[in-house]
């Protein structure tokens, strides 16, 4: 099973599509993944957003996903370039972000329930500013986006504690994860680069047990970009946000898909698939994001 490295699905995506029994349906969408420019409609959509997530590696090579916020216009894309007038804050594991690496971005409008993925190469990383050379840009369906209004502004807390860094979730981080109805997933492929995606569901859809997290893989667009990457490279990163306080939990580790026959009572997604993530690194409890959500 092979794929053109410059266009269409890669081997991991094709393998997952085949096992899920949706290869024919997914094949109709392969053209979305070819090299592309940001078209005027995409540029206009990005310009109105306040929220995005970025997948990249830190200086030590560890994969993370970080949440970025800013006023409308902070995502400025045209043609082959996306300029981001924001960068991970001090204390974020990607705050010292190195350029010349593959990155994945998911930009999201929770109020309109729309999202877009932009994958490419980070060609410039400066304080408060990132520039990405676009390799892929395509929209995703609105499924499982929890409707909320995102605003930006000062956080409700005046103290800015140093983040907690460790190898396991503490009580506070566990509460945020278990209460979440949204999180962001970062994955990577050795040849096709990084990807950032959104996952949503009812509060509590992410389970925590020991050093593992697990969530159902709900039906989607059948492209399986994230699960396809995990089929080839199990490196993964997660980011959770408490949208009431701006507090974040960022995790780096390994993930794999567990397959079963669809239909049992504990098959929350109805697909027979769930993803299990094993925690290696945790960063939490640092300065909250400057967002307000309702």
C-alpha positions, 0 to 999 in steps of 0.5 A, a space after each residue: 500500500 503506497 501513496 504519492 508523498 507529494 499528494 493524497 493520503 500516506 500509507 498510515 492513513 490508507 491503512 486506517 481507512 482500510 481497516 475502518 472500511 471507509 477506503 472508498 469514501 475517503 478516496 473522494 477526499 484525497 485531492 484536498 491534501 495536495 500542495 496548496 495556497 491559501 485562497 481568499 476564502 481561507 484568508 478571510 476565515 483565518 483573519 476573523 479568528 481568535 483561537 488556534 493550536 500549533 503542533 511542533 517540537 521543542 529544542 530537545 525534539 519532544 512533540 507538543 501542541 500549544 494553544 495560541 490566542 489573539 484578536 481578529 487578524 492575528 492569523 494573517 494568511 495569503 498565498 503560500 505564507 501564514 503569519 501568526 502574530 502570537 507565539 507560545 508564552 514563556 513557560 509553554 514548552 514551545 516558548 523557545 520554538 526553533 524554525 526550519 521544522 514541520 508544524 501543524 495548525 488547527 484554527 477554530 471558530 467555536 461560535 460558528 463551529 468551523 475549523 481549518 487545518 494548515 500544515 507546513 514548515 515554520 520558516 521564522 520564529 521570533 518573540 510574538 511572531 511566527 511565519 509558516 510556509 503552507 504545504 496543506 490547507 483545508 477545512 474540516 467538518 463541524 462535528 463535535 465542535 462545542 459552541 462557545 464564544 471566544 474573547 481575548 483580554 486580561 485573565 481573571 487571575 493577577 498572579 502568574 505562577 511558574 508552570 509545573 513540569 513533571 511526568 504525571 498528572 496532578 490533581 488540578 490537571 486531572 480535574 481539567 482533563 476530566 471536565 473537558 469537552 474539547 482538546 487539541 491533538 498533535 501528531 507527526 509523520 516522518 515524511 509528511 510532517 506535523 498535524 494539529 487536530 481538534 477533538 470534542 465530545 460531552 464533558 468527561 469523554 476523556 477518561 483518566 486512569 493511572 498514567 493513561 488517558 483514553 477517548 472514543 474515536 467518534 465518526 468523522 470525515 473518514 480521512 483519519 489524518 491523526 490516526 494515520 500518523 499514529 499508525 506510522 509514528 505513535 508520538 503524540 501531544 495533547 493540550 487541554 484548556 479550561 475556557 473559564 479560567 484560561 488554565 492549560 494542561 499540555 501533555 507529551 507521550 505516545 498514543 495508539 488505537 484500540 480496535 474492537 467490534 462496534 456496538 458494545 455498551 462501552 463503545 461510546 463512539 459507536 465505531 469500535 475505536 478508542 485512542 489510548 495515550 500514555 503520558 511521558 511529560 506534563 506542563 500545567 499550572 503556568 500563566 493562564 491564556 488571555 481568553 474569555 469564553 462563554 
